[in-house]
């Protein structure tokens, strides 16, 4: 079992930045790909970005490409999401997830955090 805890969410003005963190604990974190997803009120959970264990494979949703950056520190069992040039449409609960492969589909991830709220004001 892997436990994931997100942090770093909050309220920010449009154009601002936030850095989310996701700390993993429990069974071995080794080999897991990590992903970030988000869910806005009344909408389905959507893919944001994912990174392989080695960091050699990274995918971004078109909506965040060039603004968001995913990274990971395996020694600290932590994955990060640097979010720049935030827009009101980025407002959502952000979830990190762990799974065997860096894919875009939520169903392919086995473990999920509880989520952290990101609110971008206009």
C-alpha positions as CSV (number, residue, x, y, z in Angstrom):
1,X,0.0,0.0,0.0
2,X,1.3,3.5,-0.9
3,X,0.0,6.5,0.9
4,X,0.1,9.8,-0.9
5,X,-0.3,13.2,0.7
6,X,-0.5,16.4,-1.4
7,X,0.3,19.9,-0.1
8,X,0.9,23.3,-1.5
9,X,-2.5,24.3,-2.7
10,X,-4.1,27.6,-2.0
11,X,-5.5,30.8,-3.4
12,X,-3.6,32.7,-6.0
13,X,-4.3,35.5,-8.5
14,X,-4.3,34.9,-12.2
15,X,-0.7,34.9,-13.5
16,X,0.7,33.7,-10.3
17,X,2.5,30.5,-9.4
18,X,2.1,27.6,-7.0
19,X,4.1,24.5,-6.3
20,X,2.4,21.4,-5.3
21,X,4.1,18.5,-3.5
22,X,3.1,14.9,-3.1
23,X,4.9,12.8,-0.5
24,X,4.7,9.0,-0.7
25,X,5.0,6.6,2.2
26,X,4.2,3.0,2.9
27,X,5.4,0.2,0.7
28,X,8.3,0.7,-1.7
29,X,7.9,3.6,-4.0
30,X,10.4,2.2,-6.3
31,X,9.4,1.8,-9.9
32,X,6.1,3.7,-9.7
33,X,5.1,6.3,-12.2
34,X,3.4,9.4,-10.8
35,X,0.7,11.6,-12.2
36,X,-1.2,14.7,-11.4
37,X,-4.9,14.9,-12.1
38,X,-7.5,17.6,-11.4
39,X,-11.2,17.9,-10.9
40,X,-13.2,21.0,-11.1
41,X,-16.8,21.2,-9.6
42,X,-19.3,19.5,-11.9
43,X,-16.6,18.1,-14.1
44,X,-14.8,14.8,-14.5
45,X,-11.3,14.2,-13.2
46,X,-8.9,15.1,-16.0
47,X,-5.2,14.3,-16.7
48,X,-2.7,17.1,-16.0
49,X,0.7,15.4,-16.3
50,X,2.6,12.2,-15.6
51,X,6.3,11.2,-15.1
52,X,8.0,7.8,-15.2
53,X,10.1,6.5,-12.3
54,X,13.3,7.5,-14.0
55,X,11.9,10.9,-15.1
56,X,12.7,10.1,-18.7
57,X,9.1,10.0,-19.8
58,X,6.9,13.0,-19.2
59,X,3.5,13.9,-20.7
60,X,1.4,17.0,-20.2
61,X,-2.1,17.9,-21.1
62,X,-2.2,20.5,-23.8
63,X,-4.0,22.9,-21.5
64,X,-1.0,23.1,-19.2
65,X,1.9,22.5,-21.5
66,X,4.5,25.3,-21.2
67,X,3.1,26.5,-17.9
68,X,3.3,23.4,-15.6
69,X,6.4,21.3,-14.8
70,X,6.4,18.0,-13.1
71,X,9.5,16.7,-11.4
72,X,10.3,14.0,-8.8
73,X,12.9,13.4,-6.1
74,X,13.0,9.6,-5.6
75,X,15.4,9.9,-2.6
76,X,12.6,11.9,-0.9
77,X,9.7,9.9,-2.3
78,X,8.2,13.1,-3.5
79,X,6.8,14.4,-6.7
80,X,6.3,18.1,-7.5
81,X,4.1,20.2,-9.8
82,X,5.3,23.7,-10.5
83,X,2.4,25.7,-11.8
84,X,3.2,29.1,-13.5
85,X,1.0,31.6,-15.3
86,X,-2.1,30.2,-13.6
87,X,-5.5,30.9,-15.0
88,X,-8.9,30.9,-13.4
89,X,-9.7,27.7,-15.4
90,X,-6.9,25.9,-13.5
91,X,-9.1,26.1,-10.4
92,X,-9.7,22.5,-9.2
93,X,-8.8,19.9,-6.7
94,X,-5.5,18.5,-7.7
95,X,-4.7,14.9,-7.0
96,X,-1.5,13.0,-7.2
97,X,-1.5,9.3,-8.1
98,X,0.9,6.4,-8.4
99,X,0.8,3.6,-10.9
100,X,2.9,1.2,-12.9
101,X,3.2,3.3,-16.0
102,X,3.1,7.0,-17.0
103,X,-0.2,7.0,-18.7
104,X,-3.0,9.6,-19.1
105,X,-5.9,7.5,-17.9
106,X,-6.9,7.8,-14.3
107,X,-7.9,4.1,-14.2
108,X,-4.3,3.1,-14.8
109,X,-3.2,4.6,-11.5
110,X,-3.5,2.4,-8.3
111,X,-3.0,4.9,-5.5
112,X,-4.4,8.3,-5.0
113,X,-3.9,11.2,-2.6
114,X,-6.7,13.1,-0.9
115,X,-6.3,16.1,-3.1
116,X,-5.4,19.7,-2.5
117,X,-7.5,22.7,-3.6
118,X,-6.1,25.2,-6.0
119,X,-8.1,28.4,-6.6
120,X,-7.1,31.0,-9.1
121,X,-8.9,34.3,-8.9
122,X,-9.3,36.6,-11.9
